[in-house]
Amino acid sequence: MKIKPFILTLFTVSVATISVSKVSAEPQYFKVVADGLDNPRGIAFDKDGNLYVANSGSGGDGQDGRCEASPSSGYVPLCASSSGSVTKIAPDGTKTDVLSGFTSLGLVHAGAPPDSNLDTQGAGPADIKFDDQGNAYLLTGFAGNPTLRESLLQAPDLGKLYRVDLSTGNLTVLADMAQYETNNNPDGTDLISNPYSFVIKGSYAYVADGGGNTLYKVALDGSGIQQVVVVPPQPIPPDQLQFPPQSTGTSDPGTPPATGDSGTQTDDLSALSIPPGYTLTPNGPISNQSVPTNLTIAPDGSLTLTEYTYYPFPAGKARVWKVDPETLELQEIADGFTQLTGDAYDKDGNLFVLEHINQPEWNSIAPGGDVIGDTSGSLIKIAPDGTRTTLLSGHGLEAASNITVGPDGDLYISNHSRFSKGQVIKINPRKLERLARRHPQN
């Protein structure tokens, strides 16, 4: 596959290829802070040093009929339960579920044997943050058709941003991204909403919706959504995309099944009506959508946004964006990554980004969640001068979702984040980089 040349508009072009791919991640560099978490996603520290984790949960069994065909995962049934939660991890390691009972949507694998490789990829509580006064806010994902949220799925708590009283569990709705998608469909393509992460700056929250391909600016005073912008799509010539064998092209959150005018499935691609924002390929209609993931605040006060890219998740095509918090204007500042899901800055201005999986997702996880290959991801450091250093690739870093810098300056990462046996791990980047430089990749 032809890869677009590495382009930086903010950093100096300089790439280091140091990694620890041949070195075991020793305990002093890789520590498990908490285990047994159910699809852990966004994480954040409060002012007392407690770490909070948004657990998306693992969905339901479908026996109550609260299911829809998942538009994100090959149309495997996506069913609801009440397994979403928020976990507090005290500095001494004590775990406490401080919020529970949130709707969780998960993939159902009817008839799968207990020892199969299938796991549950959930959508529910997606991210948690604190403002300067210590007030808590919670974002819930969705990853489905928002028109079915209340009727079929009975999941009115999903697709929203809340202010949370952690002492009482009281929730105040600040924004409903799923409803906004239903009413406005900002990118003009399919109707799907999946609020994935947010960041708080001043009196506003900024939300990345990976389903709607949009950024939202939400006032924290209760006056709702103030601005919305669509993250620019990335058209890639179909002959530069690599597909799995016998692909149906239906794993993208924005890719419908191949249907003719009657709505029935068909192998005749000429009969397809291609929706806006799609490209016709031999594998069916493929979207050009961005799929934005994580937001963080840069040292200069701007926002930094990562993206995942659309099916078939082309390697080396994920981008990093600078976002103006006043206008939501976007500027591409880095590219050449694969499936980014998290980013964070340290006090020295180094940017750390997470590659969820090091190869196109379909090589590792089949539509529906069957783990068929290596799910190893990478942690990459981008210095202020643009130098890139791969601090960790694999060795237990797998399908990671979110990253934050702790009070101790270490990196905290939600690991195994799309599985029901997730964890939070802690990495000392300084020690890890010294180790990597002693054992450079050949």
C-alpha positions as a Markdown table, in Angstrom:
| # | Residue | x | y | z |
|---|---|---|---|---|
| 1 | Met | 0.0 | 0.0 | 0.0 |
| 2 | Lys | 1.3 | 3.4 | -0.9 |
| 3 | Ile | 1.6 | 5.7 | 2.2 |
| 4 | Lys | 1.4 | 9.4 | 2.0 |
| 5 | Pro | 4.6 | 11.1 | 2.9 |
| 6 | Phe | 5.0 | 12.2 | 6.5 |
| 7 | Ile | 3.9 | 15.8 | 6.7 |
| 8 | Leu | 4.0 | 18.1 | 9.8 |
| 9 | Thr | 2.8 | 21.7 | 9.7 |
| 10 | Leu | 3.6 | 22.4 | 13.3 |
| 11 | Phe | 6.6 | 20.2 | 14.2 |
| 12 | Thr | 10.0 | 19.9 | 12.6 |
| 13 | Val | 10.3 | 16.7 | 10.5 |
| 14 | Ser | 12.5 | 14.4 | 12.5 |
| 15 | Val | 11.8 | 10.7 | 13.1 |
| 16 | Ala | 13.4 | 8.4 | 15.6 |
| 17 | Thr | 12.8 | 4.6 | 15.3 |
| 18 | Ile | 13.7 | 3.6 | 18.8 |
| 19 | Ser | 11.4 | 1.0 | 20.3 |
| 20 | Val | 11.4 | -1.8 | 22.9 |
| 21 | Ser | 10.0 | -4.4 | 20.6 |
| 22 | Lys | 12.8 | -6.8 | 21.6 |
| 23 | Val | 12.8 | -6.0 | 25.3 |
| 24 | Ser | 10.4 | -7.2 | 27.8 |
| 25 | Ala | 8.4 | -4.6 | 29.6 |
| 26 | Glu | 9.8 | -4.9 | 33.1 |
| 27 | Pro | 7.6 | -4.2 | 36.1 |
| 28 | Gln | 9.2 | -1.0 | 37.0 |
| 29 | Tyr | 8.2 | 0.4 | 33.6 |
| 30 | Phe | 4.8 | -1.3 | 33.2 |
| 31 | Lys | 2.7 | -1.6 | 36.3 |
| 32 | Val | -0.9 | -2.8 | 36.4 |
| 33 | Val | -2.8 | -0.3 | 38.6 |
| 34 | Ala | -6.2 | -2.0 | 38.4 |
| 35 | Asp | -7.5 | -5.1 | 36.7 |
| 36 | Gly | -10.9 | -6.7 | 36.1 |
| 37 | Leu | -12.4 | -3.6 | 34.5 |
| 38 | Asp | -15.3 | -4.0 | 32.0 |
| 39 | Asn | -14.4 | -2.3 | 28.7 |
| 40 | Pro | -12.4 | 0.6 | 30.4 |
| 41 | Arg | -12.3 | 3.8 | 28.3 |
| 42 | Gly | -11.7 | 7.4 | 29.5 |
| 43 | Ile | -9.7 | 8.0 | 32.7 |
| 44 | Ala | -9.0 | 11.0 | 34.8 |
| 45 | Phe | -7.6 | 12.1 | 38.2 |
| 46 | Asp | -9.4 | 14.2 | 40.7 |
| 47 | Lys | -7.7 | 16.8 | 42.9 |
| 48 | Asp | -7.1 | 14.2 | 45.7 |
| 49 | Gly | -5.2 | 11.9 | 43.4 |
| 50 | Asn | -8.0 | 9.3 | 42.9 |
| 51 | Leu | -8.2 | 7.8 | 39.4 |
| 52 | Tyr | -11.6 | 7.5 | 37.9 |
| 53 | Val | -12.4 | 5.0 | 35.0 |
| 54 | Ala | -15.4 | 5.1 | 32.7 |
| 55 | Asn | -16.3 | 1.4 | 32.1 |
| 56 | Ser | -18.5 | 0.9 | 29.0 |
| 57 | Gly | -19.7 | -2.5 | 30.1 |
| 58 | Ser | -20.3 | -5.6 | 28.1 |
| 59 | Gly | -23.9 | -5.3 | 26.9 |
| 60 | Gly | -26.8 | -7.7 | 27.2 |
| 61 | Asp | -27.7 | -11.2 | 26.0 |
| 62 | Gly | -30.5 | -10.1 | 23.8 |
| 63 | Gln | -33.2 | -12.1 | 25.6 |
| 64 | Asp | -35.3 | -8.9 | 26.3 |
| 65 | Gly | -35.2 | -7.8 | 22.6 |
| 66 | Arg | -33.2 | -4.6 | 23.2 |
| 67 | Cys | -31.0 | -5.1 | 20.2 |
| 68 | Glu | -30.2 | -3.6 | 16.9 |
| 69 | Ala | -27.9 | -4.7 | 14.0 |
| 70 | Ser | -24.6 | -3.0 | 14.8 |
| 71 | Pro | -23.6 | -0.6 | 12.0 |
| 72 | Ser | -20.1 | -0.6 | 13.4 |
| 73 | Ser | -19.3 | -4.4 | 13.5 |
| 74 | Gly | -20.6 | -6.2 | 10.5 |
| 75 | Tyr | -24.2 | -6.0 | 11.7 |
| 76 | Val | -23.8 | -8.4 | 14.6 |
| 77 | Pro | -26.6 | -7.8 | 17.1 |
| 78 | Leu | -25.8 | -5.0 | 19.5 |
| 79 | Cys | -27.8 | -5.6 | 22.7 |
| 80 | Ala | -28.4 | -3.6 | 25.9 |
| 81 | Ser | -27.8 | -4.2 | 29.6 |
| 82 | Ser | -27.1 | -2.1 | 32.6 |
| 83 | Ser | -23.4 | -3.0 | 33.1 |
| 84 | Gly | -21.9 | 0.4 | 32.5 |
| 85 | Ser | -20.2 | 2.0 | 35.5 |
| 86 | Val | -17.6 | 4.4 | 36.8 |
| 87 | Thr | -14.8 | 3.0 | 39.0 |
| 88 | Lys | -12.7 | 5.0 | 41.5 |
| 89 | Ile | -9.2 | 3.8 | 42.2 |
| 90 | Ala | -7.7 | 5.3 | 45.4 |
| 91 | Pro | -4.0 | 6.0 | 45.7 |
| 92 | Asp | -3.6 | 2.8 | 47.7 |
| 93 | Gly | -5.2 | 0.8 | 44.9 |
| 94 | Thr | -8.6 | 0.3 | 46.4 |
| 95 | Lys | -11.3 | 0.0 | 43.7 |
| 96 | Thr | -14.9 | 1.3 | 44.3 |
| 97 | Asp | -17.7 | 1.5 | 41.8 |
| 98 | Val | -19.0 | 5.0 | 42.5 |
| 99 | Leu | -21.6 | 5.0 | 39.7 |
| 100 | Ser | -23.3 | 1.9 | 38.2 |
| 101 | Gly | -26.4 | 0.8 | 36.3 |
| 102 | Phe | -25.7 | 2.8 | 33.1 |
| 103 | Thr | -26.9 | 1.3 | 29.8 |
| 104 | Ser | -24.2 | -0.7 | 28.0 |
| 105 | Leu | -24.5 | -1.9 | 24.4 |
| 106 | Gly | -22.4 | -5.0 | 23.6 |
| 107 | Leu | -22.1 | -7.4 | 20.7 |
| 108 | Val | -23.9 | -10.7 | 21.0 |
| 109 | His | -22.3 | -13.9 | 19.7 |
| 110 | Ala | -25.1 | -16.5 | 19.7 |
| 111 | Gly | -23.9 | -20.0 | 20.2 |
| 112 | Ala | -20.2 | -19.1 | 20.8 |
| 113 | Pro | -18.5 | -21.7 | 23.0 |
| 114 | Pro | -17.2 | -20.6 | 26.4 |
| 115 | Asp | -13.6 | -21.1 | 25.3 |
| 116 | Ser | -13.8 | -19.2 | 22.1 |
| 117 | Asn | -11.8 | -16.0 | 21.2 |
| 118 | Leu | -15.0 | -13.9 | 21.2 |
| 119 | Asp | -15.1 | -11.0 | 23.7 |
| 120 | Thr | -17.5 | -8.2 | 24.2 |
| 121 | Gln | -16.9 | -4.7 | 22.9 |
| 122 | Gly | -19.2 | -2.4 | 24.7 |
| 123 | Ala | -20.5 | 1.1 | 24.3 |
| 124 | Gly | -21.6 | 3.0 | 27.4 |
| 125 | Pro | -19.8 | 5.3 | 29.8 |
| 126 | Ala | -17.0 | 6.6 | 27.6 |
| 127 | Asp | -15.1 | 9.3 | 29.4 |
| 128 | Ile | -14.9 | 11.2 | 32.7 |
| 129 | Lys | -13.3 | 14.6 | 33.5 |
| 130 | Phe | -13.0 | 17.2 | 36.3 |
| 131 | Asp | -13.0 | 21.0 | 36.0 |
| 132 | Asp | -10.8 | 23.4 | 37.9 |
| 133 | Gln | -13.3 | 23.4 | 40.8 |
| 134 | Gly | -13.3 | 19.6 | 41.1 |
| 135 | Asn | -16.7 | 19.1 | 39.5 |
| 136 | Ala | -17.1 | 15.8 | 37.7 |
| 137 | Tyr | -18.5 | 15.3 | 34.2 |
| 138 | Leu | -19.4 | 12.1 | 32.4 |
| 139 | Leu | -19.8 | 11.3 | 28.7 |
| 140 | Thr | -21.7 | 8.3 | 27.5 |
| 141 | Gly | -21.1 | 6.7 | 24.1 |
| 142 | Phe | -23.6 | 5.0 | 21.8 |
| 143 | Ala | -22.3 | 3.5 | 18.5 |
| 144 | Gly | -25.7 | 2.9 | 17.1 |
| 145 | Asn | -28.6 | 4.5 | 15.2 |
| 146 | Pro | -29.8 | 7.3 | 17.4 |
| 147 | Thr | -33.3 | 7.0 | 16.1 |
| 148 | Leu | -33.5 | 3.7 | 17.9 |
| 149 | Arg | -32.1 | 4.8 | 21.2 |
| 150 | Glu | -35.3 | 5.2 | 23.2 |
| 151 | Ser | -37.7 | 3.0 | 21.3 |
| 152 | Leu | -35.9 | -0.3 | 20.5 |
| 153 | Leu | -32.8 | -0.1 | 22.8 |
| 154 | Gln | -34.5 | 1.7 | 25.7 |
| 155 | Ala | -31.2 | 3.5 | 26.3 |
| 156 | Pro | -32.1 | 7.1 | 26.9 |
| 157 | Asp | -28.9 | 7.7 | 29.0 |
| 158 | Leu | -26.5 | 7.1 | 26.1 |
| 159 | Gly | -25.0 | 9.7 | 23.7 |
| 160 | Lys | -25.0 | 12.5 | 26.3 |
| 161 | Leu | -22.7 | 14.7 | 28.4 |
| 162 | Tyr | -23.6 | 15.0 | 32.1 |
| 163 | Arg | -22.5 | 17.0 | 35.1 |
| 164 | Val | -22.2 | 14.4 | 37.9 |
| 165 | Asp | -22.6 | 14.7 | 41.6 |
| 166 | Leu | -20.4 | 11.8 | 42.7 |
| 167 | Ser | -21.6 | 11.9 | 46.3 |
| 168 | Thr | -25.3 | 11.4 | 45.3 |
| 169 | Gly | -25.1 | 10.0 | 41.8 |
| 170 | Asn | -27.3 | 12.8 | 40.5 |
| 171 | Leu | -26.9 | 13.5 | 36.7 |
| 172 | Thr | -27.6 | 16.7 | 34.9 |
| 173 | Val | -27.8 | 16.6 | 31.1 |
| 174 | Leu | -25.6 | 19.3 | 29.5 |
| 175 | Ala | -25.8 | 18.1 | 25.9 |
| 176 | Asp | -27.4 | 15.3 | 23.8 |
| 177 | Met | -25.1 | 14.5 | 20.9 |
| 178 | Ala | -27.2 | 11.6 | 19.7 |
| 179 | Gln | -30.3 | 13.7 | 19.4 |
| 180 | Tyr | -28.3 | 16.5 | 17.6 |
| 181 | Glu | -27.1 | 13.9 | 15.1 |
| 182 | Thr | -30.7 | 12.7 | 14.6 |
| 183 | Asn | -32.0 | 16.2 | 14.1 |
| 184 | Asn | -29.1 | 17.7 | 12.0 |
| 185 | Asn | -26.8 | 15.0 | 10.7 |
| 186 | Pro | -23.9 | 17.5 | 10.4 |
| 187 | Asp | -21.7 | 15.4 | 8.1 |
| 188 | Gly | -24.5 | 14.6 | 5.8 |
| 189 | Thr | -23.8 | 10.9 | 5.7 |
| 190 | Asp | -25.4 | 8.0 | 7.7 |
| 191 | Leu | -27.1 | 8.6 | 11.1 |
| 192 | Ile | -24.8 | 7.3 | 13.8 |
| 193 | Ser | -23.5 | 8.9 | 17.0 |
| 194 | Asn | -20.7 | 7.6 | 19.3 |
| 195 | Pro | -19.4 | 10.3 | 21.6 |
| 196 | Tyr | -16.0 | 9.0 | 22.5 |
| 197 | Ser | -14.1 | 11.5 | 24.5 |
| 198 | Phe | -14.1 | 15.1 | 25.8 |
| 199 | Val | -11.9 | 17.7 | 27.4 |
| 200 | Ile | -12.8 | 20.7 | 29.6 |
| 201 | Lys | -11.2 | 24.1 | 29.0 |
| 202 | Gly | -12.5 | 27.0 | 31.0 |
| 203 | Ser | -16.3 | 27.1 | 30.9 |
| 204 | Tyr | -16.7 | 24.7 | 28.0 |
| 205 | Ala | -16.5 | 21.0 | 27.2 |
| 206 | Tyr | -15.3 | 19.9 | 23.8 |
| 207 | Val | -16.7 | 16.5 | 22.7 |
| 208 | Ala | -15.4 | 14.2 | 19.9 |
| 209 | Asp | -18.1 | 12.1 | 18.3 |
| 210 | Gly | -16.5 | 9.2 | 16.5 |
| 211 | Gly | -19.8 | 8.1 | 15.0 |
| 212 | Gly | -20.9 | 11.5 | 13.7 |
| 213 | Asn | -17.4 | 12.6 | 12.8 |
| 214 | Thr | -18.0 | 15.8 | 14.6 |
| 215 | Leu | -16.6 | 18.1 | 17.4 |
| 216 | Tyr | -19.0 | 19.7 | 19.8 |
| 217 | Lys | -18.5 | 22.8 | 22.0 |
| 218 | Val | -20.8 | 22.6 | 25.0 |
| 219 | Ala | -21.3 | 25.3 | 27.6 |
| 220 | Leu | -21.0 | 24.0 | 31.2 |
| 221 | Asp | -23.5 | 26.5 | 32.5 |
| 222 | Gly | -26.3 | 24.4 | 31.0 |
| 223 | Ser | -27.0 | 26.5 | 27.9 |
| 224 | Gly | -26.2 | 23.5 | 25.7 |
| 225 | Ile | -24.4 | 22.9 | 22.4 |
| 226 | Gln | -22.7 | 26.1 | 21.2 |
| 227 | Gln | -20.8 | 25.1 | 18.1 |
| 228 | Val | -20.5 | 22.0 | 15.9 |
| 229 | Val | -17.8 | 21.3 | 13.3 |
| 230 | Val | -17.3 | 18.2 | 11.0 |
| 231 | Val | -13.8 | 16.8 | 11.1 |
| 232 | Pro | -12.5 | 16.8 | 7.4 |
| 233 | Pro | -12.9 | 13.4 | 5.7 |
| 234 | Gln | -9.9 | 11.7 | 4.1 |
| 235 | Pro | -10.6 | 10.3 | 0.6 |
| 236 | Ile | -8.1 | 7.6 | -0.3 |
| 237 | Pro | -8.1 | 6.1 | -3.8 |
| 238 | Pro | -9.7 | 2.6 | -3.4 |
| 239 | Asp | -6.6 | 1.0 | -5.1 |
| 240 | Gln | -4.5 | 2.2 | -2.1 |
| 241 | Leu | -6.8 | 0.4 | 0.4 |
| 242 | Gln | -6.1 | -3.1 | 1.6 |
| 243 | Phe | -9.2 | -5.2 | 2.4 |
| 244 | Pro | -9.5 | -8.6 | 4.2 |
| 245 | Pro | -10.1 | -11.6 | 2.0 |
| 246 | Gln | -13.8 | -11.8 | 0.9 |
| 247 | Ser | -14.5 | -8.5 | 2.6 |
| 248 | Thr | -18.1 | -7.3 | 2.5 |
| 249 | Gly | -17.0 | -3.8 | 3.4 |
| 250 | Thr | -19.5 | -3.5 | 6.3 |
| 251 | Ser | -17.3 | -2.9 | 9.3 |
| 252 | Asp | -17.0 | 0.9 | 9.1 |
| 253 | Pro | -19.4 | 2.8 | 11.5 |
| 254 | Gly | -20.6 | 4.5 | 8.4 |
| 255 | Thr | -20.9 | 1.7 | 5.8 |
| 256 | Pro | -24.3 | 0.1 | 5.1 |
| 257 | Pro | -24.6 | -3.4 | 3.9 |
| 258 | Ala | -24.7 | -3.9 | 0.1 |
| 259 | Thr | -28.3 | -3.4 | -0.8 |
| 260 | Gly | -30.2 | -2.7 | -3.9 |
| 261 | Asp | -33.2 | -0.4 | -4.3 |
| 262 | Ser | -35.5 | -3.0 | -2.6 |
| 263 | Gly | -33.2 | -2.9 | 0.5 |
| 264 | Thr | -32.3 | -6.6 | 0.1 |
| 265 | Gln | -28.6 | -7.7 | 0.1 |
| 266 | Thr | -27.1 | -8.0 | -3.3 |
| 267 | Asp | -23.7 | -8.7 | -4.8 |
| 268 | Asp | -24.5 | -6.4 | -7.8 |
| 269 | Leu | -22.5 | -3.3 | -6.9 |
| 270 | Ser | -23.9 | -1.5 | -9.9 |
| 271 | Ala | -27.4 | -1.6 | -8.2 |
| 272 | Leu | -26.2 | 0.3 | -5.2 |
| 273 | Ser | -27.2 | 3.9 | -4.4 |
| 274 | Ile | -24.1 | 5.4 | -3.0 |
| 275 | Pro | -24.8 | 7.8 | -0.1 |
| 276 | Pro | -22.9 | 11.1 | 0.2 |
| 277 | Gly | -19.4 | 10.8 | 1.6 |
| 278 | Tyr | -18.8 | 7.3 | 0.2 |
| 279 | Thr | -16.6 | 5.8 | -2.5 |
| 280 | Leu | -17.6 | 2.8 | -4.5 |
| 281 | Thr | -14.9 | 0.0 | -4.4 |
| 282 | Pro | -15.0 | -3.7 | -5.4 |
| 283 | Asn | -15.6 | -4.4 | -1.8 |
| 284 | Gly | -18.7 | -2.2 | -1.7 |
| 285 | Pro | -19.3 | 1.5 | -0.7 |
| 286 | Ile | -16.5 | 2.7 | 1.7 |
| 287 | Ser | -16.8 | 5.9 | 3.6 |
| 288 | Asn | -14.2 | 8.7 | 3.7 |
| 289 | Gln | -15.0 | 9.6 | 7.3 |
| 290 | Ser | -12.5 | 10.8 | 9.9 |
| 291 | Val | -13.7 | 8.9 | 13.0 |
| 292 | Pro | -12.3 | 11.4 | 15.6 |
| 293 | Thr | -11.3 | 9.9 | 18.9 |
| 294 | Asn | -9.5 | 11.8 | 21.7 |
| 295 | Leu | -9.1 | 15.4 | 22.7 |
| 296 | Thr | -6.5 | 17.0 | 25.0 |
| 297 | Ile | -5.2 | 20.5 | 25.8 |
| 298 | Ala | -2.0 | 21.5 | 24.2 |
| 299 | Pro | 0.6 | 23.7 | 26.0 |
| 300 | Asp | -0.3 | 26.7 | 23.8 |
| 301 | Gly | -4.0 | 26.4 | 24.9 |
| 302 | Ser | -5.3 | 24.9 | 21.7 |
| 303 | Leu | -6.8 | 21.4 | 21.6 |
| 304 | Thr | -5.2 | 18.4 | 20.1 |
| 305 | Leu | -7.4 | 15.8 | 18.4 |
| 306 | Thr | -6.6 | 12.2 | 17.2 |
| 307 | Glu | -8.5 | 10.1 | 14.8 |
| 308 | Tyr | -9.0 | 6.4 | 14.1 |
| 309 | Thr | -9.7 | 6.4 | 10.3 |
| 310 | Tyr | -12.5 | 4.5 | 8.6 |
| 311 | Tyr | -12.9 | 0.9 | 7.5 |
| 312 | Pro | -10.6 | -0.8 | 6.2 |
| 313 | Phe | -8.5 | 1.2 | 8.7 |
| 314 | Pro | -5.6 | 2.0 | 6.4 |
| 315 | Ala | -2.2 | 1.7 | 8.2 |
| 316 | Gly | -0.3 | 5.0 | 8.4 |
| 317 | Lys | -3.2 | 7.2 | 7.6 |
| 318 | Ala | -4.4 | 8.4 | 11.0 |
| 319 | Arg | -3.9 | 12.1 | 11.6 |
| 320 | Val | -3.4 | 14.5 | 14.5 |
| 321 | Trp | -5.2 | 17.8 | 14.5 |
| 322 | Lys | -4.8 | 21.2 | 16.2 |
| 323 | Val | -8.2 | 22.7 | 17.1 |
| 324 | Asp | -8.9 | 26.3 | 17.9 |
| 325 | Pro | -11.1 | 26.3 | 21.0 |
| 326 | Glu | -12.8 | 29.5 | 20.0 |
| 327 | Thr | -13.7 | 28.7 | 16.4 |
| 328 | Leu | -13.2 | 24.9 | 16.3 |
| 329 | Glu | -11.1 | 25.5 | 13.2 |
| 330 | Leu | -9.0 | 22.4 | 12.5 |
| 331 | Gln | -5.4 | 22.2 | 11.2 |
| 332 | Glu | -3.6 | 19.0 | 10.5 |
| 333 | Ile | -0.3 | 18.9 | 12.4 |
| 334 | Ala | 0.8 | 15.3 | 12.0 |
| 335 | Asp | 0.0 | 12.1 | 10.1 |
| 336 | Gly | 1.4 | 8.6 | 9.4 |
| 337 | Phe | -0.2 | 6.8 | 12.4 |
| 338 | Thr | -2.4 | 3.8 | 12.7 |
| 339 | Gln | -5.7 | 3.9 | 14.6 |
| 340 | Leu | -5.1 | 6.5 | 17.2 |
| 341 | Thr | -7.3 | 6.5 | 20.3 |
| 342 | Gly | -5.6 | 8.7 | 22.9 |
| 343 | Asp | -3.2 | 11.6 | 23.4 |
| 344 | Ala | -1.7 | 13.6 | 26.3 |
| 345 | Tyr | 1.0 | 16.2 | 27.0 |
| 346 | Asp | 3.5 | 16.1 | 29.8 |
| 347 | Lys | 4.9 | 19.2 | 31.6 |
| 348 | Asp | 7.7 | 19.5 | 29.1 |
| 349 | Gly | 5.4 | 19.7 | 26.1 |
| 350 | Asn | 6.0 | 16.2 | 24.8 |
| 351 | Leu | 2.9 | 14.7 | 23.1 |
| 352 | Phe | 2.2 | 11.0 | 23.8 |
| 353 | Val | -0.2 | 9.2 | 21.4 |
| 354 | Leu | -1.7 | 5.7 | 21.5 |
| 355 | Glu | -2.0 | 3.5 | 18.5 |
| 356 | His | -4.9 | 1.2 | 19.4 |
| 357 | Ile | -3.7 | -1.7 | 17.3 |
| 358 | Asn | -0.5 | -1.7 | 15.2 |
| 359 | Gln | -2.1 | -3.1 | 12.1 |
| 360 | Pro | -5.5 | -2.6 | 10.4 |
| 361 | Glu | -8.1 | -3.7 | 12.9 |
| 362 | Trp | -9.6 | -6.4 | 10.6 |
| 363 | Asn | -6.2 | -8.3 | 10.8 |
| 364 | Ser | -6.7 | -8.6 | 14.6 |
| 365 | Ile | -10.4 | -8.5 | 15.3 |
| 366 | Ala | -13.1 | -9.8 | 13.0 |
| 367 | Pro | -16.4 | -8.0 | 12.6 |
| 368 | Gly | -18.4 | -8.9 | 15.7 |
| 369 | Gly | -15.4 | -9.1 | 18.0 |
| 370 | Asp | -13.7 | -12.5 | 17.3 |
| 371 | Val | -10.0 | -11.9 | 18.1 |
| 372 | Ile | -8.2 | -13.5 | 15.2 |
| 373 | Gly | -4.7 | -11.9 | 15.4 |
| 374 | Asp | -2.3 | -9.7 | 17.3 |
| 375 | Thr | -4.0 | -6.8 | 19.1 |
| 376 | Ser | -0.7 | -5.2 | 20.2 |
| 377 | Gly | -0.7 | -1.4 | 20.2 |
| 378 | Ser | 2.0 | 1.3 | 20.6 |
| 379 | Leu | 2.8 | 4.3 | 22.7 |
| 380 | Ile | 4.6 | 7.0 | 20.7 |
| 381 | Lys | 6.3 | 10.1 | 22.0 |
| 382 | Ile | 6.4 | 13.3 | 19.8 |
| 383 | Ala | 8.9 | 15.8 | 21.2 |
| 384 | Pro | 8.3 | 19.5 | 20.7 |
| 385 | Asp | 10.8 | 19.5 | 17.8 |
| 386 | Gly | 8.8 | 16.7 | 16.1 |
| 387 | Thr | 11.1 | 13.8 | 17.0 |
| 388 | Arg | 9.1 | 10.6 | 17.3 |
| 389 | Thr | 10.1 | 7.8 | 19.7 |
| 390 | Thr | 8.2 | 4.6 | 20.0 |
| 391 | Leu | 8.4 | 3.9 | 23.8 |
| 392 | Leu | 6.5 | 0.7 | 23.8 |
| 393 | Ser | 5.1 | -1.6 | 21.1 |
| 394 | Gly | 3.2 | -4.6 | 22.3 |
| 395 | His | 4.5 | -6.5 | 25.3 |
| 396 | Gly | 1.1 | -6.2 | 27.0 |
| 397 | Leu | 0.0 | -2.9 | 25.5 |
| 398 | Glu | -3.1 | -4.1 | 23.6 |
| 399 | Ala | -6.2 | -2.4 | 22.3 |
| 400 | Ala | -5.5 | 0.6 | 24.6 |
| 401 | Ser | -8.0 | 3.4 | 24.6 |
| 402 | Asn | -7.1 | 6.4 | 26.7 |
| 403 | Ile | -4.1 | 8.0 | 28.3 |
| 404 | Thr | -3.5 | 10.7 | 30.9 |
| 405 | Val | -0.6 | 12.1 | 32.9 |
| 406 | Gly | -0.8 | 11.4 | 36.6 |
| 407 | Pro | 0.2 | 13.6 | 39.5 |
| 408 | Asp | 3.5 | 11.7 | 39.6 |
| 409 | Gly | 4.3 | 12.5 | 36.0 |
| 410 | Asp | 3.8 | 8.9 | 34.9 |
| 411 | Leu | 1.4 | 7.9 | 32.1 |
| 412 | Tyr | -1.8 | 6.0 | 32.9 |
| 413 | Ile | -3.4 | 4.1 | 30.1 |
| 414 | Ser | -6.7 | 2.2 | 29.9 |
| 415 | Asn | -5.5 | -1.1 | 28.4 |
| 416 | His | -7.5 | -4.0 | 26.9 |
| 417 | Ser | -10.1 | -1.3 | 26.6 |
| 418 | Arg | -12.5 | -3.2 | 24.3 |
| 419 | Phe | -12.6 | -6.3 | 26.3 |
| 420 | Ser | -14.5 | -7.4 | 29.4 |
| 421 | Lys | -11.2 | -8.0 | 31.3 |
| 422 | Gly | -9.6 | -4.6 | 31.0 |
| 423 | Gln | -7.1 | -2.8 | 33.1 |
| 424 | Val | -5.3 | 0.4 | 33.8 |
| 425 | Ile | -1.6 | 0.4 | 33.5 |
| 426 | Lys | 1.1 | 2.8 | 34.6 |
| 427 | Ile | 4.2 | 3.6 | 32.6 |
| 428 | Asn | 7.2 | 5.7 | 33.6 |
| 429 | Pro | 8.1 | 7.3 | 30.2 |
| 430 | Arg | 11.5 | 8.5 | 31.3 |
| 431 | Lys | 12.8 | 5.1 | 32.4 |
| 432 | Leu | 11.2 | 3.4 | 29.4 |
| 433 | Glu | 12.8 | 5.8 | 27.0 |
| 434 | Arg | 16.2 | 5.1 | 28.6 |
| 435 | Leu | 15.6 | 1.4 | 28.2 |
| 436 | Ala | 14.5 | 1.8 | 24.6 |
| 437 | Arg | 17.7 | 3.8 | 23.7 |
| 438 | Arg | 19.8 | 0.9 | 25.1 |
| 439 | His | 17.9 | -1.6 | 22.9 |
| 440 | Pro | 17.1 | 0.2 | 19.6 |
| 441 | Gln | 15.0 | -1.6 | 17.1 |
| 442 | Asn | 17.0 | -3.1 | 14.2 |
